[in-house]
Amino acid sequence: MNIRYFLAALCAAAIFVSCSDEKIETLFNGENLEGWKTVVADEPEGTEEDTFSAREGVMHITGKPFGYIRTEKKYSDYLLHLEWRWAGEESVDGGVFNYLQDGDKVWPLGVQLQMTSKDMGLLMGGIKIEGVDGPFYRKNRLVEESPEKPVGEWNEMEFLCLGGKIKVWLNGVLVNEAVCDATDGYIAIQSEGGAMDFRNIQIDYSKRTLQTER
């Protein structure tokens, strides 16, 4: 075989293997809330349609009434990537859930990453977290100062969830890690009093990503 053709075939095979290992799933299409389910409190401040909306590539959450928006599918063993910002004039309360369990209610059962300015990076929820007293488990962040950006600026956040283990990075800094009593569940974003925006929400569950020590 001509060496040139052999090398070309080898490169093509390598590209094929690399591409076949890519398992990226976009959770938010930027146009509507397809693939998501909303759950809100029965309060007079607004409706589900008012609370959660999508336009120009951004998921907007007003924060009122309280509740959350979650994926329709459950996930296990993945790297979740998303970008977020406080959308009002000041930092507000919010959170991202992993390992959210069945039984939709405004205060759901899952592991929440707290996103207030004061407690940014704290992991909390009703699912048992190893080494932390319950029944409502709270694990403080690993770093003294949280690396979030000012109000109005976009932040990048990643969650590596493997067999009940969770690691969380905010703007490239490992802010928390924990082991909990759940191995799969929904992914959810809270509405908890103030305006927040989210975009570029996707998961990577390729073997290459999950087997890499981060």
C-alpha atoms as a printed R data frame, in Angstrom:
    type eleno elety resid chain resno       x      y      z
1   ATOM     1    CA   MET     A     1   0.000  0.000  0.000
2   ATOM     2    CA   ASN     A     2   1.216  3.486 -0.802
3   ATOM     3    CA   ILE     A     3   2.472  5.024  2.429
4   ATOM     4    CA   ARG     A     4   0.599  8.253  1.710
5   ATOM     5    CA   TYR     A     5  -2.732  6.411  1.421
6   ATOM     6    CA   PHE     A     6  -1.914  4.372  4.514
7   ATOM     7    CA   LEU     A     7  -1.291  7.496  6.576
8   ATOM     8    CA   ALA     A     8  -4.458  9.125  5.244
9   ATOM     9    CA   ALA     A     9  -6.489  6.047  6.186
10  ATOM    10    CA   LEU     A    10  -4.911  6.006  9.642
11  ATOM    11    CA   CYS     A    11  -5.794  9.663 10.226
12  ATOM    12    CA   ALA     A    12  -9.369  9.078  9.060
13  ATOM    13    CA   ALA     A    13  -9.718  6.154 11.460
14  ATOM    14    CA   ALA     A    14  -8.377  8.247 14.338
15  ATOM    15    CA   ILE     A    15 -10.841 11.035 13.574
16  ATOM    16    CA   PHE     A    16 -13.697  8.521 13.458
17  ATOM    17    CA   VAL     A    17 -12.760  7.019 16.827
18  ATOM    18    CA   SER     A    18 -12.394 10.483 18.347
19  ATOM    19    CA   CYS     A    19 -15.765 11.635 17.015
20  ATOM    20    CA   SER     A    20 -17.511  8.422 18.082
21  ATOM    21    CA   ASP     A    21 -16.321  9.073 21.638
22  ATOM    22    CA   GLU     A    22 -17.907 12.532 21.667
23  ATOM    23    CA   LYS     A    23 -21.203 12.373 23.554
24  ATOM    24    CA   ILE     A    24 -22.256 15.967 23.994
25  ATOM    25    CA   GLU     A    25 -25.940 16.637 24.662
26  ATOM    26    CA   THR     A    26 -27.330 20.145 24.541
27  ATOM    27    CA   LEU     A    27 -29.933 20.503 27.283
28  ATOM    28    CA   PHE     A    28 -31.145 24.006 26.383
29  ATOM    29    CA   ASN     A    29 -31.641 24.845 22.706
30  ATOM    30    CA   GLY     A    30 -31.684 28.622 23.278
31  ATOM    31    CA   GLU     A    31 -35.083 29.084 21.612
32  ATOM    32    CA   ASN     A    32 -37.631 27.461 23.922
33  ATOM    33    CA   LEU     A    33 -37.921 25.228 26.983
34  ATOM    34    CA   GLU     A    34 -38.323 21.961 25.110
35  ATOM    35    CA   GLY     A    35 -36.988 19.073 27.190
36  ATOM    36    CA   TRP     A    36 -37.619 20.866 30.484
37  ATOM    37    CA   LYS     A    37 -40.406 20.728 33.089
38  ATOM    38    CA   THR     A    38 -41.297 23.637 35.377
39  ATOM    39    CA   VAL     A    39 -42.472 23.385 38.990
40  ATOM    40    CA   VAL     A    40 -43.575 26.496 40.918
41  ATOM    41    CA   ALA     A    41 -45.303 27.384 44.160
42  ATOM    42    CA   ASP     A    42 -48.970 28.309 44.123
43  ATOM    43    CA   GLU     A    43 -48.333 31.990 44.780
44  ATOM    44    CA   PRO     A    44 -49.839 35.195 43.339
45  ATOM    45    CA   GLU     A    45 -46.579 36.691 42.020
46  ATOM    46    CA   GLY     A    46 -46.810 35.072 38.590
47  ATOM    47    CA   THR     A    47 -47.128 31.891 36.569
48  ATOM    48    CA   GLU     A    48 -44.748 29.292 35.210
49  ATOM    49    CA   GLU     A    49 -44.763 31.114 31.864
50  ATOM    50    CA   ASP     A    50 -43.757 34.365 33.559
51  ATOM    51    CA   THR     A    51 -41.059 32.727 35.678
52  ATOM    52    CA   PHE     A    52 -39.155 30.798 33.002
53  ATOM    53    CA   SER     A    53 -38.604 31.931 29.415
54  ATOM    54    CA   ALA     A    54 -36.140 31.601 26.567
55  ATOM    55    CA   ARG     A    55 -34.956 34.115 24.005
56  ATOM    56    CA   GLU     A    56 -31.791 34.876 22.055
57  ATOM    57    CA   GLY     A    57 -29.934 31.878 23.441
58  ATOM    58    CA   VAL     A    58 -30.603 32.657 27.119
59  ATOM    59    CA   MET     A    59 -32.856 31.018 29.718
60  ATOM    60    CA   HIS     A    60 -34.339 33.793 31.838
61  ATOM    61    CA   ILE     A    61 -35.597 33.151 35.380
62  ATOM    62    CA   THR     A    62 -37.443 35.914 37.219
63  ATOM    63    CA   GLY     A    63 -37.181 34.276 40.646
64  ATOM    64    CA   LYS     A    64 -40.906 34.632 41.406
65  ATOM    65    CA   PRO     A    65 -42.727 32.528 42.342
66  ATOM    66    CA   PHE     A    66 -40.334 30.073 43.950
67  ATOM    67    CA   GLY     A    67 -39.751 26.820 42.140
68  ATOM    68    CA   TYR     A    68 -37.421 25.266 39.605
69  ATOM    69    CA   ILE     A    69 -37.073 24.051 36.047
70  ATOM    70    CA   ARG     A    70 -35.701 20.557 35.535
71  ATOM    71    CA   THR     A    71 -34.769 18.234 32.705
72  ATOM    72    CA   GLU     A    72 -37.396 15.739 31.608
73  ATOM    73    CA   LYS     A    73 -34.712 13.040 31.564
74  ATOM    74    CA   LYS     A    74 -32.559 11.656 34.355
75  ATOM    75    CA   TYR     A    75 -28.786 11.546 34.003
76  ATOM    76    CA   SER     A    76 -25.876  9.729 35.629
77  ATOM    77    CA   ASP     A    77 -22.103  9.960 35.124
78  ATOM    78    CA   TYR     A    78 -21.679 13.240 33.258
79  ATOM    79    CA   LEU     A    79 -19.932 16.579 33.146
80  ATOM    80    CA   LEU     A    80 -22.491 19.405 33.235
81  ATOM    81    CA   HIS     A    81 -21.409 22.731 31.755
82  ATOM    82    CA   LEU     A    82 -23.390 25.964 32.028
83  ATOM    83    CA   GLU     A    83 -22.924 29.711 32.132
84  ATOM    84    CA   TRP     A    84 -24.887 32.040 34.402
85  ATOM    85    CA   ARG     A    85 -25.163 35.609 35.629
86  ATOM    86    CA   TRP     A    86 -27.175 37.640 38.081
87  ATOM    87    CA   ALA     A    87 -29.529 39.535 35.787
88  ATOM    88    CA   GLY     A    88 -30.726 42.325 38.073
89  ATOM    89    CA   GLU     A    89 -28.970 45.132 39.913
90  ATOM    90    CA   GLU     A    90 -27.687 42.943 42.759
91  ATOM    91    CA   SER     A    91 -26.747 39.357 43.568
92  ATOM    92    CA   VAL     A    92 -29.693 37.147 44.470
93  ATOM    93    CA   ASP     A    93 -30.484 33.648 45.688
94  ATOM    94    CA   GLY     A    94 -30.441 30.727 43.284
95  ATOM    95    CA   GLY     A    95 -29.073 27.258 42.761
96  ATOM    96    CA   VAL     A    96 -28.382 24.305 40.483
97  ATOM    97    CA   PHE     A    97 -29.506 20.797 41.408
98  ATOM    98    CA   ASN     A    98 -27.860 17.523 40.458
99  ATOM    99    CA   TYR     A    99 -29.232 14.092 41.382
100 ATOM   100    CA   LEU     A   100 -32.738 15.577 41.747
101 ATOM   101    CA   GLN     A   101 -35.147 12.780 42.673
102 ATOM   102    CA   ASP     A   102 -38.751 12.000 41.686
103 ATOM   103    CA   GLY     A   103 -41.642 13.717 43.443
104 ATOM   104    CA   ASP     A   104 -41.837 17.285 42.143
105 ATOM   105    CA   LYS     A   105 -42.338 19.851 44.880
106 ATOM   106    CA   VAL     A   106 -41.024 23.365 45.400
107 ATOM   107    CA   TRP     A   107 -38.346 22.255 47.849
108 ATOM   108    CA   PRO     A   108 -37.182 19.096 46.069
109 ATOM   109    CA   LEU     A   109 -34.927 16.234 47.101
110 ATOM   110    CA   GLY     A   110 -31.522 16.597 45.466
111 ATOM   111    CA   VAL     A   111 -28.050 18.070 45.901
112 ATOM   112    CA   GLN     A   112 -28.096 21.833 45.359
113 ATOM   113    CA   LEU     A   113 -25.133 24.065 44.625
114 ATOM   114    CA   GLN     A   114 -25.958 27.289 46.442
115 ATOM   115    CA   MET     A   115 -25.482 30.460 44.380
116 ATOM   116    CA   THR     A   116 -25.971 33.340 46.766
117 ATOM   117    CA   SER     A   117 -23.000 35.670 46.991
118 ATOM   118    CA   LYS     A   118 -22.494 34.816 50.671
119 ATOM   119    CA   ASP     A   119 -22.722 31.030 50.333
120 ATOM   120    CA   MET     A   120 -21.589 30.561 46.734
121 ATOM   121    CA   GLY     A   121 -20.258 27.017 46.280
122 ATOM   122    CA   LEU     A   122 -21.953 25.475 49.315
123 ATOM   123    CA   LEU     A   123 -23.557 22.066 48.633
124 ATOM   124    CA   MET     A   124 -26.834 21.401 50.398
125 ATOM   125    CA   GLY     A   125 -29.959 19.269 50.296
126 ATOM   126    CA   GLY     A   126 -31.935 16.379 51.713
127 ATOM   127    CA   ILE     A   127 -29.775 13.646 50.176
128 ATOM   128    CA   LYS     A   128 -27.125 12.336 52.564
129 ATOM   129    CA   ILE     A   129 -23.643 13.777 52.039
130 ATOM   130    CA   GLU     A   130 -20.790 11.786 53.531
131 ATOM   131    CA   GLY     A   131 -19.050 13.394 56.491
132 ATOM   132    CA   VAL     A   132 -21.797 15.963 57.068
133 ATOM   133    CA   ASP     A   133 -24.507 15.887 59.732
134 ATOM   134    CA   GLY     A   134 -28.133 15.811 58.568
135 ATOM   135    CA   PRO     A   135 -31.024 15.575 58.121
136 ATOM   136    CA   PHE     A   136 -30.535 18.694 55.961
137 ATOM   137    CA   TYR     A   137 -26.986 18.351 54.741
138 ATOM   138    CA   ARG     A   138 -24.707 21.345 54.153
139 ATOM   139    CA   LYS     A   139 -21.087 21.116 53.007
140 ATOM   140    CA   ASN     A   140 -19.122 24.365 52.960
141 ATOM   141    CA   ARG     A   141 -17.065 25.316 49.927
142 ATOM   142    CA   LEU     A   142 -13.385 24.438 49.792
143 ATOM   143    CA   VAL     A   143 -12.026 27.920 49.098
144 ATOM   144    CA   GLU     A   144 -12.134 30.915 51.399
145 ATOM   145    CA   GLU     A   145 -13.018 33.418 48.682
146 ATOM   146    CA   SER     A   146 -15.537 32.510 45.994
147 ATOM   147    CA   PRO     A   147 -14.383 33.272 42.422
148 ATOM   148    CA   GLU     A   148 -17.707 34.512 41.039
149 ATOM   149    CA   LYS     A   149 -17.748 37.575 38.800
150 ATOM   150    CA   PRO     A   150 -19.661 40.809 39.526
151 ATOM   151    CA   VAL     A   151 -23.373 41.232 38.895
152 ATOM   152    CA   GLY     A   152 -24.171 41.273 35.188
153 ATOM   153    CA   GLU     A   153 -21.061 39.352 34.079
154 ATOM   154    CA   TRP     A   154 -21.185 35.769 32.830
155 ATOM   155    CA   ASN     A   155 -19.718 32.958 34.960
156 ATOM   156    CA   GLU     A   156 -18.762 29.464 33.831
157 ATOM   157    CA   MET     A   157 -19.660 26.498 36.022
158 ATOM   158    CA   GLU     A   158 -19.010 22.757 35.667
159 ATOM   159    CA   PHE     A   159 -20.270 19.775 37.671
160 ATOM   160    CA   LEU     A   160 -18.599 16.387 37.387
161 ATOM   161    CA   CYS     A   161 -21.042 13.737 38.679
162 ATOM   162    CA   LEU     A   162 -19.782 10.149 38.863
163 ATOM   163    CA   GLY     A   163 -21.428  7.403 40.894
164 ATOM   164    CA   GLY     A   164 -22.609  9.775 43.616
165 ATOM   165    CA   LYS     A   165 -19.426 11.850 43.674
166 ATOM   166    CA   ILE     A   166 -19.765 15.534 42.780
167 ATOM   167    CA   LYS     A   167 -17.031 18.045 41.951
168 ATOM   168    CA   VAL     A   168 -17.877 21.667 41.168
169 ATOM   169    CA   TRP     A   169 -15.748 24.260 39.373
170 ATOM   170    CA   LEU     A   170 -16.607 27.963 39.180
171 ATOM   171    CA   ASN     A   171 -14.615 29.942 36.622
172 ATOM   172    CA   GLY     A   172 -11.983 27.211 36.618
173 ATOM   173    CA   VAL     A   173 -11.620 26.973 40.412
174 ATOM   174    CA   LEU     A   174 -12.621 23.800 42.298
175 ATOM   175    CA   VAL     A   175 -15.062 25.187 44.873
176 ATOM   176    CA   ASN     A   176 -16.537 21.997 46.344
177 ATOM   177    CA   GLU     A   177 -16.675 18.217 46.164
178 ATOM   178    CA   ALA     A   178 -18.756 15.610 47.970
179 ATOM   179    CA   VAL     A   179 -20.026 12.043 47.962
180 ATOM   180    CA   CYS     A   180 -23.774 11.583 48.300
181 ATOM   181    CA   ASP     A   181 -26.357  8.789 48.470
182 ATOM   182    CA   ALA     A   182 -27.595  9.064 44.865
183 ATOM   183    CA   THR     A   183 -26.182  7.995 41.525
184 ATOM   184    CA   ASP     A   184 -28.653  9.493 39.067
185 ATOM   185    CA   GLY     A   185 -31.402 12.082 38.831
186 ATOM   186    CA   TYR     A   186 -32.679 15.159 37.052
187 ATOM   187    CA   ILE     A   187 -30.735 18.384 36.553
188 ATOM   188    CA   ALA     A   188 -32.574 21.495 37.722
189 ATOM   189    CA   ILE     A   189 -32.196 25.266 38.106
190 ATOM   190    CA   GLN     A   190 -33.957 27.158 40.884
191 ATOM   191    CA   SER     A   191 -36.215 30.166 40.912
192 ATOM   192    CA   GLU     A   192 -35.633 31.622 44.354
193 ATOM   193    CA   GLY     A   193 -36.468 35.289 44.598
194 ATOM   194    CA   GLY     A   194 -34.380 37.156 42.025
195 ATOM   195    CA   ALA     A   195 -33.536 37.342 38.332
196 ATOM   196    CA   MET     A   196 -30.854 35.052 36.889
197 ATOM   197    CA   ASP     A   197 -29.841 34.113 33.336
198 ATOM   198    CA   PHE     A   198 -28.397 30.829 32.066
199 ATOM   199    CA   ARG     A   199 -26.986 29.776 28.705
200 ATOM   200    CA   ASN     A   200 -24.848 27.109 26.987
201 ATOM   201    CA   ILE     A   201 -26.280 24.325 29.140
202 ATOM   202    CA   GLN     A   202 -24.939 20.969 28.014
203 ATOM   203    CA   ILE     A   203 -23.592 17.678 29.312
204 ATOM   204    CA   ASP     A   204 -20.600 15.667 28.193
205 ATOM   205    CA   TYR     A   205 -20.710 11.994 29.102
206 ATOM   206    CA   SER     A   206 -18.007 10.692 26.794
207 ATOM   207    CA   LYS     A   207 -15.641  8.092 28.213
208 ATOM   208    CA   ARG     A   208 -12.712 10.345 27.474
209 ATOM   209    CA   THR     A   209 -14.109 13.112 29.663
210 ATOM   210    CA   LEU     A   210 -15.253 10.918 32.525
211 ATOM   211    CA   GLN     A   211 -12.064  8.887 32.739
212 ATOM   212    CA   THR     A   212  -9.855 11.978 32.877
213 ATOM   213    CA   GLU     A   213  -8.717 12.939 36.365
214 ATOM   214    CA   ARG     A   214  -9.693 16.575 36.752
